[in-house]
Amino acid sequence: MTGSARAPAGAVWALGVDSGGSGLRAALAPADGTPRREQALSSEPGRSTEQVRATEPVRSREPVRTGARGIDAGHFMECVLPLAKALLERAGGGRIAAVAIGATGMATLGEDLRAELPGALEESLGVRRLALAADAVTGYAGALGERPGAVVAGGTGMIAIGTDLTAWRRADGWGHLLGDCGGGAWIGRAGLEAAMRAHDGRRGGSPALLARAEKLFGPPAGLPGQLYPRADRPALLASFAPEVADCAARDAVASGILRDAARHIAESAAAVCPSSGMCEVALTGGLFKMGEPLLAPLREELAGQLPHARMVPAAGDPLAGALRMAVDIAEGRLRLPLDTGLLSVHGEADS
């Protein structure tokens, strides 16, 4: 099904939402028991991991705010409701029976969402069933489905998650001030630090990165004033990560930053990989679109730290995972393990 297809007025849908430092993406999938088949949201159509049919995603580029109770549920609703209504209109109507939301920071900052979203979504959309998950969990569901293994979800932040299908293990995902080591904000901050070192004439600076920073942000002395007051500091830092990757082939400092990032990512994967048997490891998220400058040292680090693991391509992305989970909870067959912070299910299935 594409975004232009029209559905019967009585169509039943599942809504998947992927919320991160760069905004929200959302899509619908049929939740009426019709057979699944792999579709465009699968990055590897030939893989056996089952993907759901889905509408064309829509997105909002405004990140959800955080407050004293973590991720702001009111602002989340302001962001997601227009997306849900646009998707229903494009699909020709129907109702949403279940929603699965994967959000960056859910494990540590999801208190307000868990308290407020079940009631808010039932009142606004008539949703009876809701799954709230860390984006690493939806990343896992999209990448490996219901197989044991480990998934590294890298974007603005970075978290690794693994399961033997009885419990979850997680590493990092502690935000740009306490962790997310190797993620986009971490790489961007290290690159900007190297630029400022070059500006000052300190050891460890990179003139190449300084030139990139000046082109993007203007005079270096003005960078703190641009960065520190911003509510979206992690996203701004992460916007510099591609510049580090672009410089890596010709600049030893940039190359060293990516090698350090690869080491941190592999350490997190090693911490969550099931210890018994062969462990499949998949990478998901926009961070890895930087390509070989990051992937080449990461393959080396994974081979050294996880000799019993096998890297596999992700079958789908976190939005595909959210859709799969939304369909599963609508039909009462979610098999992934529940966890208070990582994955919780709220409400009752339709009778």
C-alpha positions in Angstrom: 0.0 0.0 0.0 1.3 3.5 -0.8 0.4 6.8 0.6 -2.0 7.5 -2.4 -4.0 4.2 -1.9 -7.6 4.6 -0.7 -8.9 2.3 2.0 -12.5 1.3 2.9 -14.1 3.7 5.3 -14.2 1.0 7.9 -10.5 0.2 7.6 -8.6 -0.6 10.9 -5.1 0.7 11.2 -2.1 0.5 13.4 0.0 3.6 13.8 3.8 3.5 14.2 5.7 6.5 15.4 9.5 7.0 15.6 10.5 10.0 17.7 14.1 11.3 18.0 16.3 14.2 18.2 15.5 15.2 14.6 11.7 15.1 14.9 9.0 12.5 14.3 8.1 10.0 11.6 4.9 8.1 11.4 3.1 5.6 9.1 0.0 3.4 9.1 -0.2 -0.4 8.6 -3.4 -2.5 8.2 -4.5 -4.0 11.5 -7.4 -6.1 10.3 -5.7 -9.5 10.2 -4.8 -9.3 6.5 -1.6 -11.1 5.5 1.7 -9.3 5.9 4.3 -9.0 3.2 7.6 -7.2 3.0 7.4 -3.7 1.6 9.3 -0.5 1.1 10.1 0.1 4.7 12.3 -3.0 4.6 15.8 -2.0 3.7 16.6 -5.6 2.8 13.6 -7.0 0.9 15.2 -10.4 0.5 15.6 -11.1 4.2 13.2 -13.4 5.9 12.3 -11.0 8.8 8.6 -10.3 8.3 7.7 -6.7 7.5 4.2 -5.1 7.5 2.5 -3.4 4.6 2.6 0.3 5.3 1.6 3.7 4.0 4.1 6.3 2.9 5.6 7.8 6.1 5.0 11.5 7.1 7.2 13.5 9.3 7.6 16.5 11.5 11.1 18.0 11.9 10.3 19.5 15.3 11.8 17.4 18.1 9.6 16.8 21.1 10.5 19.0 24.1 11.7 17.7 27.4 10.7 19.1 30.8 10.8 18.3 34.5 9.0 15.0 34.0 11.1 14.1 30.9 9.6 13.9 27.4 6.7 16.4 27.3 3.5 14.4 26.7 1.5 17.5 25.8 4.0 18.6 23.2 4.3 15.1 21.8 0.5 15.1 21.2 0.8 18.5 19.5 3.4 16.9 17.1 1.8 13.5 16.5 -1.9 14.4 16.1 -1.4 16.3 12.8 0.6 13.4 11.4 -2.0 10.8 12.4 -4.8 12.8 10.9 -2.8 13.4 7.7 -2.1 9.7 7.4 -5.8 8.8 7.9 -6.9 11.4 5.3 -4.4 10.1 2.7 -5.4 6.5 3.4 -9.1 7.2 2.9 -10.3 7.1 6.4 -10.8 4.3 9.0 -9.8 4.1 12.6 -6.6 3.6 14.5 -6.9 0.6 16.8 -3.3 0.5 18.2 -0.3 2.8 18.4 3.4 1.9 19.0 5.8 4.7 19.8 9.5 4.4 19.8 11.1 7.4 21.4 14.7 8.4 22.1 15.0 8.7 25.9 11.9 6.7 26.7 13.8 4.5 29.2 15.0 7.4 31.4 12.7 10.3 30.3 9.4 8.5 29.6 7.5 9.1 32.8 5.2 11.8 31.4 4.5 9.8 28.3 3.6 6.7 30.2 1.3 8.6 32.5 -0.5 10.8 29.9 -0.4 9.2 26.5 -2.8 6.3 27.1 -5.7 8.6 28.0 -4.7 11.3 25.5 -4.6 9.0 22.6 -7.9 7.3 23.5 -9.6 10.6 23.8 -8.2 12.1 20.6 -8.1 9.1 18.3 -10.1 6.4 20.0 -7.0 4.2 20.5 -7.5 1.2 22.7 -4.0 -0.2 22.7 -0.7 1.5 23.1 2.9 0.3 23.2 5.6 2.8 24.5 9.1 1.7 23.8 12.6 3.0 23.7 13.7 3.7 20.1 16.3 1.0 20.6 13.4 -1.5 21.1 11.6 -0.4 17.9 15.0 -0.5 16.2 15.4 -4.0 17.4 12.0 -5.1 16.2 12.6 -3.5 12.8 16.1 -5.0 12.4 15.9 -8.5 13.9 12.2 -9.0 14.5 11.7 -11.7 17.2 15.1 -13.4 16.9 17.6 -13.2 19.8 20.6 -11.0 19.2 21.8 -7.4 19.6 21.0 -4.2 17.8 22.9 -0.9 17.9 20.6 2.1 17.3 22.6 5.1 16.3 21.4 8.5 15.4 21.7 11.7 17.3 22.2 9.4 20.3 23.4 5.9 20.6 22.0 2.9 22.5 22.6 -0.9 22.2 20.0 -3.4 23.2 20.0 -7.2 23.2 17.7 -10.0 24.2 17.4 -13.7 24.5 13.6 -13.2 24.2 13.1 -13.5 27.9 14.6 -10.2 29.1 16.3 -7.1 27.6 19.8 -5.9 28.2 20.8 -2.3 27.3 23.9 -0.3 27.2 24.3 3.5 27.0 21.5 5.6 25.7 22.1 8.0 28.6 21.9 11.2 26.6 24.5 13.5 25.3 25.7 14.8 28.7 26.2 11.4 30.3 26.8 9.0 27.4 25.5 8.2 23.9 29.1 7.5 23.3 29.9 7.1 19.6 26.5 8.6 18.5 26.0 11.6 16.2 26.0 14.2 18.9 29.1 12.6 20.5 30.9 12.7 17.1 29.8 16.2 16.3 30.8 17.5 19.7 34.3 15.9 19.4 34.6 17.4 15.9 33.7 20.9 17.2 36.1 20.5 20.1 38.9 19.7 17.6 37.8 22.8 15.6 38.0 25.0 18.7 41.4 23.6 19.6 42.7 24.5 16.1 41.1 28.0 16.6 43.0 28.4 19.9 46.3 26.9 18.6 46.0 24.0 21.1 47.4 20.5 20.5 44.9 18.1 19.0 43.2 20.6 16.8 42.0 20.1 13.3 42.3 23.0 10.8 40.1 21.0 8.4 37.3 20.7 10.9 37.7 24.4 11.9 37.1 25.4 8.3 34.0 23.2 8.2 32.7 24.7 11.5 33.3 28.3 10.2 31.4 27.5 7.0 28.4 26.1 8.9 28.3 28.3 12.0 30.3 31.4 11.3 33.1 32.8 13.5 34.2 30.2 16.1 33.9 32.7 19.0 30.2 32.9 18.4 29.6 29.2 18.5 28.9 28.9 22.3 26.2 31.6 21.9 24.6 29.6 19.2 24.9 26.2 21.0 24.3 26.6 24.7 20.9 28.4 24.7 19.4 25.9 22.2 16.8 23.3 23.4 17.9 21.0 20.6 21.6 21.0 21.4 22.0 17.3 20.7 20.6 17.7 17.2 22.8 20.7 16.5 25.9 18.8 17.6 24.9 15.8 15.5 24.6 18.0 12.4 28.3 18.3 12.5 29.0 14.6 12.5 28.8 14.2 8.7 31.5 16.9 8.4 33.8 14.8 10.6 33.1 11.8 8.3 33.8 13.9 5.2 37.2 15.0 6.6 38.2 11.5 7.8 40.0 10.3 4.7 42.3 13.3 4.7 42.5 14.4 8.4 44.0 12.3 11.1 42.1 14.0 13.9 38.7 13.4 12.2 39.7 9.8 11.5 40.7 9.3 15.1 37.3 10.6 16.3 35.6 8.0 14.2 37.9 5.2 15.4 37.1 6.2 19.0 33.4 6.3 18.1 33.6 2.8 16.7 35.3 1.5 19.8 32.5 2.9 22.0 29.8 1.4 19.8 31.4 -2.0 19.8 31.8 -1.9 23.6 28.1 -1.3 24.0 27.2 -4.1 21.6 29.5 -6.5 23.5 27.7 -5.5 26.7 24.3 -6.6 25.5 24.9 -9.5 23.2 23.5 -12.8 24.5 26.4 -14.8 25.8 25.3 -18.3 24.6 25.5 -19.3 21.0 26.0 -17.2 17.9 24.9 -13.7 18.4 23.5 -11.7 15.4 24.3 -8.0 15.6 22.5 -5.4 13.4 23.0 -1.7 13.0 20.1 0.7 12.5 19.6 4.4 12.4 20.8 7.4 10.5 24.3 7.4 12.1 25.4 4.5 10.0 24.6 6.3 6.7 27.9 8.0 7.2 29.3 4.9 5.5 32.8 3.5 5.4 34.5 6.2 7.4 32.6 4.9 10.5 31.7 1.3 9.3 35.2 0.2 8.5 36.7 0.8 12.0 33.4 -0.5 13.5 33.7 -3.8 11.7 37.3 -4.2 13.0 36.2 -3.4 16.6 33.2 -5.8 16.5 35.4 -8.6 15.2 37.9 -8.0 18.0 35.4 -7.5 20.9 32.7 -10.0 19.7 34.4 -12.9 17.9 31.3 -15.1 18.4 29.0 -12.5 16.7 27.8 -12.3 13.1 26.9 -8.9 11.6 23.7 -9.0 9.7 21.9 -6.2 7.7 18.9 -4.7 9.4 15.7 -5.9 7.8 14.0 -2.6 8.6 14.4 0.7 10.5 12.9 1.8 13.8 9.7 3.0 12.1 9.2 -0.4 10.5 9.7 -1.9 14.0 7.1 0.4 15.5 4.7 -0.6 12.8 5.3 -4.2 13.4 4.8 -3.8 17.1 1.6 -1.8 16.6 0.1 -4.5 14.4 1.2 -7.1 17.0 -0.5 -5.4 19.9 -3.6 -4.7 17.8 -3.9 -8.5 17.2 -2.7 -9.6 20.6 0.4 -11.4 19.6 3.4 -9.3 20.8 6.2 -11.7 21.8 9.0 -9.3 22.7 9.7 -9.1 26.4 8.0 -6.3 28.4 10.1 -4.0 30.6 9.0 -1.0 32.7 11.3 1.4 31.0 12.1 -0.2 27.7 8.7 -1.6 26.5 5.3 -1.2 28.2 1.8 -2.0 26.8 -1.2 0.0 27.9 -5.0 -0.4 27.4 -7.1 -3.3 26.2 -7.4 -4.9 22.8 -10.6 -4.4 20.8 -13.1 -7.2 21.5 
